[in-house]
Amino acid sequence: MTVIETISAEKLGQGSPIALTIVPDEAGLFRKMAEEMFAYIKRSAERGEPVKMVIPVGPTGQYPYLLEMINREKVSCRNVIFFLMDEYCTKAGEWIPQDHPLSFRGFIAREFLALLDPELRPLPQNVLTPDPKDPTAYDRRIAEEGGIDVVFGGIGINGHVAFNEPEPSLTPEEYLELGSRVLEIAPETRVINASNAAGGNLEAIPEKCVTIGFKQIFSAKRICLYSFRTWQRAVVRRGLHGPITAACPLSLLQKHHHVSLMITENAAQPALPPCE
């Protein structure tokens, strides 16, 4: 029996209901991600119809490409509703300040919205983040808008999508009903995020967050995920080929009707097997 974590790059994705694409490097992945995002925005502008997009801060390498495309072609984002995936919270359960270096709201404001040509920017009321004081309001707004058209995002080391951390005690059916909420960030997530964004200082990473619900993600018409890091090799395989379990939320997307995963050749390489 093949150990999931050691599936070769050549066999990766074979037989999985999740459509897999492998690209050579990070630059190519980010450009293709930006092209996918831009296609939705441009179609919305051309048709004069709203598009509802869930967008991440992680990965972030797509935003410079996306900005260049929007500004160069003068495509308006006025009909776009951007739903941010998540945000860090203080110990008191409130958003961290927007000017905090780790704030996802702050990143989108500084590195995306502020750099768009002013006449092309989305309406301020259409750039949304789940509110820890009333997370279910996010779900109501999504429902009022007729649901999400497309989710763009990455994958956590434990298979989380947004900050929907594993819940091994839940059945897949129960997990698929989880709405937007405040929760404790898993220890392994905090370690990875400290390494990626805080110079290795674990104490800099908040312990709490607010996240869009897995139910809202799963209810989207399309889900597009992207992976490029060495530490994602094992979780990519668990998501594509592992059992469907709330212990790896990514695996639940095997049940979705239109989900794709794009990874780099680096992330496609096999991981080490579990230690006996």
C-alpha positions as CSV (number, residue, x, y, z in Angstrom):
1,M,0.0,0.0,0.0
2,T,1.4,3.4,-1.0
3,V,2.0,5.8,1.8
4,I,0.1,9.0,0.9
5,E,2.9,11.4,1.8
6,T,5.4,9.7,-0.5
7,I,3.2,9.6,-3.7
8,S,5.5,10.7,-6.6
9,A,5.1,13.9,-8.5
10,E,4.3,11.9,-11.6
11,K,1.4,10.1,-9.9
12,L,0.2,13.1,-7.8
13,G,-3.5,13.9,-8.5
14,Q,-4.2,10.8,-10.4
15,G,-7.7,9.6,-9.5
16,S,-8.4,12.6,-7.3
17,P,-11.7,14.5,-7.8
18,I,-9.7,17.7,-7.2
19,A,-8.2,19.0,-10.5
20,L,-4.4,19.4,-10.1
21,T,-2.1,21.6,-12.2
22,I,1.7,21.7,-11.6
23,V,3.6,24.8,-12.8
24,P,7.4,25.3,-12.7
25,D,7.8,28.0,-10.1
26,E,6.3,30.6,-7.7
27,A,6.3,33.4,-10.3
28,G,4.3,31.3,-12.7
29,L,1.9,30.2,-10.1
30,F,1.3,33.8,-8.8
31,R,0.8,35.1,-12.4
32,K,-1.7,32.4,-13.2
33,M,-3.5,33.0,-10.0
34,A,-3.7,36.7,-10.8
35,E,-5.0,35.9,-14.3
36,E,-7.8,33.8,-12.8
37,M,-8.8,36.6,-10.5
38,F,-8.6,39.2,-13.2
39,A,-10.8,37.1,-15.5
40,Y,-13.6,37.3,-13.0
41,I,-13.2,41.0,-12.4
42,K,-13.0,41.8,-16.1
43,R,-16.1,39.7,-16.9
44,S,-18.0,41.5,-14.1
45,A,-17.0,44.9,-15.5
46,E,-17.9,43.9,-19.1
47,R,-21.3,42.5,-18.1
48,G,-22.1,45.1,-15.5
49,E,-22.9,42.2,-13.1
50,P,-21.6,41.7,-9.5
51,V,-19.0,39.0,-8.8
52,K,-18.5,37.8,-5.3
53,M,-14.9,36.7,-4.5
54,V,-13.3,35.3,-1.4
55,I,-9.6,36.5,-1.4
56,P,-6.7,35.6,0.8
57,V,-3.7,37.2,2.5
58,G,-1.6,34.2,2.1
59,P,-0.6,33.7,-0.6
60,T,0.0,37.3,-1.5
61,G,2.4,37.1,-4.5
62,Q,-0.5,37.4,-6.9
63,Y,-1.4,40.9,-6.0
64,P,1.3,42.8,-7.8
65,Y,0.4,41.0,-11.0
66,L,-3.3,41.6,-10.5
67,L,-2.8,45.3,-9.8
68,E,-0.8,45.6,-13.0
69,M,-3.5,43.9,-15.1
70,I,-6.3,46.0,-13.6
71,N,-4.5,49.3,-13.9
72,R,-3.1,48.7,-17.4
73,E,-6.5,47.6,-18.9
74,K,-8.5,50.1,-16.8
75,V,-10.9,47.5,-15.6
76,S,-13.3,48.7,-12.9
77,C,-13.8,46.8,-9.7
78,R,-17.0,48.6,-8.9
79,N,-19.1,45.5,-9.3
80,V,-16.8,43.3,-7.3
81,I,-17.6,42.3,-3.7
82,F,-14.4,41.2,-2.0
83,F,-14.8,38.9,1.0
84,L,-11.6,38.6,2.9
85,M,-11.0,35.1,4.2
86,D,-10.1,35.9,7.8
87,E,-8.3,38.2,10.3
88,Y,-6.2,37.9,13.4
89,C,-7.8,38.8,16.7
90,T,-6.6,40.0,20.1
91,K,-6.9,38.0,23.2
92,A,-10.0,40.0,23.9
93,G,-11.5,38.7,20.7
94,E,-11.4,41.9,18.7
95,W,-9.6,42.6,15.3
96,I,-6.0,43.4,15.7
97,P,-5.5,47.0,14.6
98,Q,-5.5,47.5,10.8
99,D,-2.0,49.2,11.0
100,H,-0.5,46.1,12.7
101,P,2.1,44.5,10.4
102,L,0.2,41.2,10.5
103,S,-3.3,42.6,9.8
104,F,-4.9,41.1,6.7
105,R,-7.2,44.1,6.4
106,G,-4.2,46.3,6.5
107,F,-2.4,44.4,3.8
108,I,-5.3,44.5,1.4
109,A,-5.8,48.3,2.1
110,R,-2.1,49.1,1.6
111,E,-0.9,46.6,-0.9
112,F,-3.9,46.3,-3.2
113,L,-6.7,48.9,-2.8
114,A,-4.5,51.9,-2.3
115,L,-2.5,51.0,-5.4
116,L,-5.5,50.7,-7.7
117,D,-6.3,53.7,-9.8
118,P,-8.9,55.6,-7.8
119,E,-11.6,55.3,-10.4
120,L,-11.2,51.6,-10.6
121,R,-11.4,50.8,-6.9
122,P,-14.3,48.7,-5.4
123,L,-16.9,50.5,-3.3
124,P,-15.7,50.7,0.3
125,Q,-18.8,48.8,1.5
126,N,-17.9,46.0,-0.8
127,V,-14.6,45.1,0.8
128,L,-15.6,42.9,3.8
129,T,-13.9,41.1,6.7
130,P,-15.7,38.7,9.1
131,D,-16.4,40.7,12.3
132,P,-15.5,38.8,15.6
133,K,-18.3,40.7,17.4
134,D,-20.9,39.2,15.0
135,P,-19.3,36.5,12.7
136,T,-22.7,35.3,11.6
137,A,-23.3,38.7,10.0
138,Y,-20.8,37.6,7.4
139,D,-22.8,34.6,6.5
140,R,-25.9,36.6,6.3
141,R,-24.3,39.1,3.9
142,I,-23.0,36.3,1.7
143,A,-26.5,34.7,1.6
144,E,-28.0,38.1,0.8
145,E,-25.6,38.4,-2.2
146,G,-26.6,35.0,-3.5
147,G,-23.5,33.2,-2.4
148,I,-19.9,33.2,-3.4
149,D,-18.9,32.9,-7.1
150,V,-15.3,31.9,-6.5
151,V,-12.9,31.3,-3.6
152,F,-9.2,32.0,-4.0
153,G,-6.9,30.8,-1.2
154,G,-4.0,28.8,0.1
155,I,-3.6,25.7,2.4
156,G,-2.3,25.4,5.9
157,I,0.1,22.8,7.0
158,N,-2.7,20.9,8.8
159,G,-5.1,21.3,5.8
160,H,-6.9,24.3,7.0
161,V,-8.6,26.6,4.4
162,A,-8.9,30.1,5.6
163,F,-8.5,29.7,9.4
164,N,-10.8,26.7,9.4
165,E,-8.6,24.5,11.6
166,P,-9.0,20.7,11.9
167,E,-11.8,19.4,14.2
168,P,-11.1,15.6,14.4
169,S,-14.0,15.1,16.7
170,L,-16.5,16.2,14.0
171,T,-17.9,14.2,11.2
172,P,-17.3,15.5,7.7
173,E,-21.0,16.4,7.5
174,E,-20.8,18.4,10.8
175,Y,-17.7,20.2,9.6
176,L,-19.3,21.2,6.4
177,E,-21.9,23.1,8.5
178,L,-19.4,25.3,10.3
179,G,-20.1,29.0,9.7
180,S,-18.0,32.0,10.2
181,R,-16.7,32.2,13.8
182,V,-13.9,33.1,16.2
183,L,-11.6,30.3,17.1
184,E,-8.2,29.4,18.6
185,I,-5.4,29.1,16.0
186,A,-3.8,25.7,16.0
187,P,-0.3,25.5,17.4
188,E,1.2,24.2,14.2
189,T,-0.4,27.1,12.3
190,R,1.1,29.6,14.6
191,V,4.5,28.1,14.3
192,I,4.4,28.2,10.5
193,N,3.0,31.7,10.4
194,A,5.8,32.8,12.8
195,S,8.3,31.4,10.5
196,N,6.7,33.0,7.4
197,A,5.8,36.4,8.7
198,A,7.3,37.1,12.1
199,G,11.0,36.2,11.9
200,G,10.4,33.1,13.8
201,N,8.9,34.9,16.9
202,L,6.0,32.6,17.9
203,E,4.9,35.2,20.5
204,A,4.2,37.7,17.8
205,I,1.5,35.5,16.3
206,P,-2.0,36.0,17.8
207,E,-3.7,33.1,19.4
208,K,-7.2,33.9,18.1
209,C,-8.7,34.7,14.7
210,V,-12.0,35.1,13.0
211,T,-12.6,33.2,9.8
212,I,-15.2,32.8,7.1
213,G,-17.0,29.5,7.6
214,F,-16.2,26.3,5.8
215,K,-19.9,26.1,4.9
216,Q,-19.6,29.4,3.0
217,I,-16.4,28.2,1.3
218,F,-17.9,24.9,0.3
219,S,-21.1,26.5,-1.0
220,A,-19.1,28.6,-3.5
221,K,-19.5,27.9,-7.2
222,R,-15.8,27.4,-7.6
223,I,-12.8,27.0,-5.3
224,C,-9.2,27.7,-6.5
225,L,-6.4,26.8,-4.2
226,Y,-2.6,27.4,-4.6
227,S,0.5,25.9,-2.9
228,F,4.2,26.5,-3.5
229,R,6.0,25.9,-0.2
230,T,8.1,22.8,0.7
231,W,6.1,22.3,3.9
232,Q,2.9,21.9,1.8
233,R,4.1,18.7,0.1
234,A,2.5,16.3,2.7
235,V,-0.8,18.2,3.1
236,V,-1.3,18.5,-0.6
237,R,-1.2,14.7,-0.8
238,R,-3.5,14.3,2.1
239,G,-6.0,16.6,0.6
240,L,-5.8,15.0,-2.9
241,H,-5.6,11.4,-1.9
242,G,-6.3,11.0,1.8
243,P,-9.5,10.0,3.5
244,I,-12.2,12.6,3.7
245,T,-12.0,13.7,7.3
246,A,-12.4,16.8,9.4
247,A,-8.9,16.2,10.7
248,C,-7.8,17.6,7.3
249,P,-10.3,20.1,6.1
250,L,-8.7,20.3,2.7
251,S,-9.8,16.6,2.1
252,L,-13.4,17.6,2.4
253,L,-13.1,19.5,-0.8
254,Q,-12.9,16.2,-2.6
255,K,-16.7,16.3,-2.3
256,H,-17.0,19.7,-4.0
257,H,-18.2,19.9,-7.6
258,H,-15.6,22.4,-9.0
259,V,-12.4,22.7,-7.1
260,S,-8.9,23.0,-8.4
261,L,-5.4,23.0,-6.9
262,M,-2.4,24.6,-8.6
263,I,1.1,23.9,-7.1
264,T,4.7,24.4,-8.0
265,E,7.1,21.6,-9.0
266,N,8.7,22.2,-5.5
267,A,5.4,21.5,-3.7
268,A,4.8,18.5,-6.0
269,Q,7.8,16.6,-4.7
270,P,7.1,13.8,-2.2
271,A,7.4,14.2,1.6
272,L,8.9,11.8,4.1
273,P,6.6,9.1,5.3
274,P,5.2,9.1,8.9
275,C,7.7,7.9,11.5
276,E,6.8,4.4,12.8
